[in-house]
Amino acid sequence: MSDETTRPAKPVGGSGPGRDGPMRILVVDDEEIVRDSLRAWFEMEGYVVGVAPGGKEALTFLAEGHWDLFILDVKMPGMDGLELQRRIREAFPLAVIIIMTAYASVDSAVQAMKEGAHDYISKPFDPDDLERVVRNALARRDLEEENRRLKTNIEQMWRFDEIVGRSSPIQEVLDLIRSVAETDSTVLVRGESGTGKELVARAIHAHSRRRYMPIVIVNCGALPDGVVESELFGHERGAFTGAQYQRKGKFELADGGSIFLDEIGDVSSKTQMVLLRVLDERMITRVGGNRTISVDFRMIAATNRDLEAMVAEGTFREDLYYRLNVVTIRMPSLRERKEDIPLLTEHFLERYLRAMSRPPLVFAPEAMDLLLRHDWPGNVRELQNAVERAVVICRGSRIEPTDLPFAGAPAAGPGGRTLADAERVHVEGVLREAKWNISQAARALDIDRVTLYNKIRRYGLQRPGE
């Protein structure tokens, strides 16, 4: 049974933003004259309309397709409008429902609104009044949908998509992220350079109650000693030469959100002492100022250094170490999760094909075998660079071993290169790719310029032509 109209609707009323086709309205009333009148009115406005004489017949329509809005009479034989509303919302929790009543019953209208009706209208009603109620209800529904869509988009931006892997080590990391994200506990992320420690920090923030506030990223290793405190805590005008304006520091910018201090092991003893006070008191003082400023932040720190050894040597404060080491998440090296290499490779391949607007490429089995046998001293960042390079220089439809930067290097393994040999090859390759631009190469390696210069000297690397 179905007396739903299928007559094409005029392109006037009813198409919401981003919606294909006219809006669909289901009218349920036991009075035929009301059903016919409403159908005629709404069809004139461009809606597709279905009508049903009672609750039982209306339920049949629910199985026949999507409805944007329901107009229900309260008083009907058998299943009344309130019971039908409950049944509709069980099936469609986001349904837009308008209640009609001939009795102007405030109690029934209030009950309907409590149970999720968007509005109500009393019989007899003017067509213009009903059209206004319908438009307002649909507009409110579109706004709610847009808000849900925006919220979903924000959450999807920071899902675990960038932390790619199915291996046990990476699944343990994801489980920890889910556990700690809901708290405000300080987290210390540990792991080698290039493993994705910043991705962990972003994922923790994105799944926390602070996700709609900023996460401020600070690379402590890249801050010269003379500006660390100014960068972290801000400065007042005239605090030092060149301070022409008042400036907020990273902690103030992170107020309400999270702050991620990468390479925390590189900060000076003086900065360590100030950081400890800020963590304890949640108060900062700008350089050159006297006023204390309250800040609300979630601290996430990361390091690739052995903080325990630094504490034993006296180069890292023990009390700061314990304040940072509340929850530790260790990012495994790529050598520890080689089963994730094909998945990561496909992830980066899709990214760079899309970014460069290139036709599809696949890795030749020999190239994939080379990726699996490589020791990856630069971890996931090195793999990402290798895939990007392969996409850039590949001339066919398959990425071959010769398209990879380490194609001529011997495979790692028992009796093969030492880790130092692998690092030398990797550093040299990155320098070559960066045309020996030290700043660019240091960023690619996720180390500071001083560390890179030390490695160049240690391995006796020379710029071509020197």
N, C-alpha and C positions, 0 to 999 in steps of 0.2 A: 504494500500500500504506500502510495506517495503521491501527493498532489502538489509537489514542489514545481514551481515554474522554471522553465529552462529557456524562456524567451530572452534573447540577447539584451543586455542592459545598455543603456545610453552611457557614454563616457563621462558623466558628470560626477555624481556623488559617489563616494565610497572607496576609491583606490587610495590606500595608505601609502606612505613613503616606502619605496622599495618593494611594493607589493604588485604581483602580476594579476591583472583582471580586477573586476569590481568586487566590493565587499559582499559577503553572503550573510543574510539574516534569516533566522528561523523564528517564526511567530507561533506561539502555542496558546490557544484560547478556545473554549468550548462554544463560543458564540460565532456562528458562521459569518454574520454581518461584520463583526470585528475583524475576523481573519481576512475577509475579502477586501475590506476598506484598507487595512494596513498593507496588504500585498499591493493594492493599486497605488497607494501613496508612495511606497518605497520604490516600486518599479519605475515610477515617474522620475524619481531622483537618481536612477541608475544603479540600484542595488539588485542583486539576485536574491529572490525571496522564496523560502519554503514555508508552508503552513501545516499545522497539525492540530486536530481537535482536542487532544488530551496528552497526558504524560506518557502513556504506553506507546501511542503513535509517534510521539516526539523521540523516544529512545531509538526507534527504527532509523530516524534520520541521522542519529549520532554515528551509526555504523556505515553510513553512505558517503561520508566525506567531511571536509573541514567546514566549520561555521565560524564566522567572525563575531557574531553577536546573537544573543538569544533574548527574545521579548516574551515573558511568561506571565500568564494570568495567575493570580494567587488562588482564587476560588474556582476549582474545577472538580467534577465528579471523579471518583477514583483517586488517582495520584494528584495532589494539589501542587501549586507552583513552588512552594518551599521544599517539598520532598523532591520534585523534579530538579530544582536548583542543586540540591545536594548530590543527586545522581550525575548531573552534568559536570559538576566540579570534581567529582571522583574520577571521571574519565578525562576531563580537560581542566586542570587546576587553574589555568590562566584564562578561562573563558570570560567574556564580557557579557554580563547578564543585567537586564532591566526588568523590574517587576511592575506589573499592572494590577491595580485593585479598584473595584467599583465601590468599595466601602470607605475609602479614605482612611483605612485602618493604620494608624501610626504604629501600633504594636507589630503588625505583620511586616510593615516597611522596615522598621528598625531591626527586626529579626533577620530579614532578608539581607540588609546591609551588613549586619554582623557576620553573616555566613558567606559574604563575598560578593553580593550584588553591587554593581557600580552605581545604580540609581533606581528610583522608582517614580511612577507617574500615576495619578488618580483618574479614573473614568468619571464622567466623560472628559476627553481631552481634545485639545485643539491640535490639528496636524502639525502646525508650526512649532508648538511646544514639544511634541513628541520628537520631531526632527531635531530640535535643539538638544534635547536630552540624549538622543542617539549620537549626534555629532560630538557632544562633549565626552560621552563615554568612550567612543572610538578614539578621540584625540588623546584622552588620558591613557587608554590602552597602548596607543602608539608611543607615547612618551615613556611608559613603563618598559615597553619592549626595547626602545632605544637605550634606556638606562641599563637594562640587562645586557644588551649587545655591547655597549661600551665597557661595562664591567668585565664581560667575558673576554673582550679583546685585550683589555689590560692584563688580565690574568694569563691569557694565552701568550702574550708577549714574553712573559717570564716563566713559562712552564719549564719542565725539565728537558725541553727539546734540544737545548745546546749541550746538555750533559748526555752524550750519546753512549750507549753501551748496554749489553745484556749480561756481561760477566758478573761473577759473584762479587769481586771487589767493588765494582761500581754500583751494584745494587745495594751493597752495605752502606755506601756513601749516601745514596738516595733515601734509604730508610732513616739514616741519621738526620738528614736535612728535614724530612717530614716531622721527625720527633722534636727537633730543637726549634723549628720555625715558629711554632705556636707560643714559645716562651720568649722572654727578653734576656735570656742568659747570654753572657759573652762567649763567643766561639773563636777558637784558634784553628785555622785551616793550615795543615802542614803538607808538604810535598815538594818534589823537585820542580824546577822552573819548567813551565810549559805544560803542566798537568791539568790546569784549569781551575786554579784556586779562586780566581775572581768569579768564575761561573758559579761556584758553590756559594760565594757570598751573595751574589745576585739572586740565586734561587732561594736562599734562606729569607732574604728580604721580601721577595715576591710572594712568598707563602705565609708571611707574618701579618699581624694586624696593622703593621706600619706600611704595608705595600703601596698605599696611595700617597705616601709622603716620600721625599727623596732618599736615595742611597747615594752617599758621597764617597767617591773613590779617591784614595790618596796613595801614591807610590812613594813610600818613605825613602827608598833608595835613590830616587831621582831628585830629592830636595837637598840643595846645598845647605850646609850647617847653618849659615848665616840667616836663612829665611825660614827654617823649619817652624819656629814658634809663631812667626807672623802668618805663615800659611795655615797652620792648625788653629790658632786662636784669634787671628785677626790683629789689626793695629789701629791706633788712633792717629788722627792727622798730626803730623809733626813728630811722630814717635822716633823717626830716624830719617836720615837724608833720603829724599825721594818719596817720603810718605806724605803726599799732598792731600790725600783724602782718607777719611775713615773707611776701613774695610773689614767686612765680616770674615772670620776664619772658617775652616772646614767644619768645625764642630757646631758653630752657629748655623751654618747652612744645612746641617744634618738634623737640626732640631725637629723632633717628632718622627724622624725616620731612622736610618742606619748610617753608620760610618764604617768604611772598610779601609783599614790601614794595612796595605801590602808591604812586604819586606820590613816588618816591624823590628826585626833583628838588626837593622842598619841604623836605627836612631841613636843619637848620642846619649851619654849618661845623664846629662842635664835634661834633655827632652824626656827621657825615661821617667825621671823624677816628677816632672810636670804632668805627664800622662797618668801616672799613678794617682796624683791628687785629683785629676779630672774624673777618673774612673770611680774614685771613692766618693767625691762630693757632688759630681754632676754640675760643677760650676767652672767657668773659665774667666780669665781676665785678659783683655786685649793687650798687646804689647804697647807700652806707653800709657796705659790707662790704670785707673784705680778702682773702677766699678766692677764688681763681680756680676756675672751674667749666668742665670740658670739655663741649662740645656738638657733636653730630654732626647737621648739617643740610644740605639742598640749598637754595641761594639762588636765588630767582626775583624779579626786580625789574621794575617797570614805570613808565613815565612818558609824559606827553603833551608834555613840554617838550623844547626843543632843548638837550641836554646839551653838545654841542660848543660852542655859543655861550656857554653858562654857564661852561665851562672857559676859553674865551678871555677872558671877562669877569672870571674869578677868583672866581666865586660857587659853583663846583663843583670839587672836588678832581680834578686830572687822574689821580692814581694810583688813586683810587676809581673813576673813570670806566673805566679800563682793567681793573680787577678785576671790574667789573660787566658790561662789554661783551665777554664771552668769546664768547657766541653771541647774536645778535640776531634776534628774530622781530618783524617789523613787521605789525601788524594793519591791513589796508586799511580806508579809510573806506567807508561805504555808497555814497557817490557813485562809488567806483571799482569797485563790484561790483553795479550796479543789477539785473543779471540774476538776482541772488539774492533780490530783494525779494518776488516772488510766493511763493517757498518759505518765506522767513522769515515772511511774513504768515500763511500757512497754519499754520505751526508755532505762532505766538503765538495765532492764532484758536482752534485746537484746545485749547490750554492753558487759555484763559480761558473757553471754553464749558464745559469740564469743571469748572473751579474754581467757576463760577457756576451750574452745573447748568442751563444754558440749552439750548433746542432748537437744532438746527443752523442756522448762518447762512452766507451766502456774500457775497462782495464783489461789488457791481454792477460791470460793466465800467468805468463812469465813475469809480467810486471807486478801482479798481485803477489806472486810467490816472493819476489824481491822485497816487497813491502813487509811481508810476514817474517822474512829472515833478517831484516834490518834491526839494529839494536836500539834505535831511537833515543839517543842521548838528549835530544831536545823535546822528547815526548810528543804530546798531541799537537803542540804548536809547530814542531818540525814536520809532522805528517801533513798538517794543513798547508804549510808552505810548499811541501813537495807536490801536493795535489794541485795547488794553484799554478805552480810552475809548469806542471805537466799539461794542464789545460791551455796555458799560454803558448807553449812551443809545439804541442802535438799538431801534426799536419794531416793525419788520416782520421779514420773513424774509431781507431783503437789507440789507447795509450800503451806504448811499448816500454820495455826497460830502459831504452836509451833516452826516453823523455824524463826520466827521474834523475835528480841531482847526484845521487850516489851510485849510479849504474855501474861505474867502473871500480867501486870500492869492494874489497873482499867481504864476504859475509861474516857476521859475528858468530861466535859460538865457541865451543871448547877448542882450545888451541888456536883461536883466531886473535883478533885485535884485543888489546886491553881497553878498558873504559876510557882511559886517557887518549888512546889512539882514536877511538870513536869520536870523542869530543873535539879533538884537533881537526878531524876531517869535517865534522859538522860546522865548527866555527869558521873554518876556511871556506866552506861552501856558502855559508850565509854572507860572509864578507864579499865573496865573489859576486853573489846575487845582488848585493847592495852596492856593487862597484866601489867597495872599500869606503863607503860613507859610514863613518864610525857611529854616528848618532842613529842612523837608520838600522844598522846591523845590531846595535845594542838593544834597540826596541824590539827587533825581531827575536832576539835571543832572550829577552826579558831580563836583562842585566843592565847595570849602569856602565857608563863609558870607562870609568876607572877599572872596573872588573874586566871589561873587554880588553883594555890595553894590557892588563896583567896577563891575560890568556895569550894575547899576541906575542908578548915577550917570552912567556913560558914555552910556547910551542915553536918559537922561532919563525913565525909567519911573516912573510914579506909581501908588500904590495907589488903586483906585476910591474916589471920595468925598473925596480929599484936594485 
